[in-house]
């Protein structure tokens, strides 16, 4: 008596195809969410750097340092967005450097153990003196 194994191999193939389709859907949907998180983090970093340069402009135009004012204004901008972590610093050249990080939960990629994806942003503003 012969057994027909075609149904079993077809079931394994269908399961593999369904899994692959779910994975591809996860890459598209969750990848889009990561891209949006990157963009949000980049925009906030740029806004914070701009806030720092704007706040310190009158000090720099008058010949004062203004870096403390720039750092404070950039940090206040970041503090207004608790969903993002960020840092503000002056580098060795005296430029204002803002880095931001946020995370978004995954939908489909959580099926393979990836629970969240991170988005990050970076902005640098030159604090010019006259």
Secondary structure, DSSP 4 states (H G I P E B T S, - for coil): -----HHHHHHHHHHHHHHHHHHHHHHHHHHHHHHHHHHHHHHHHHHHHHHHHHHHHHHHHTT---HHHHHHHHHHHHHT-TTSEEEEEE-TTSEEEEEEEEEEE-SSGGGGT--EEEEEEEEEEE----
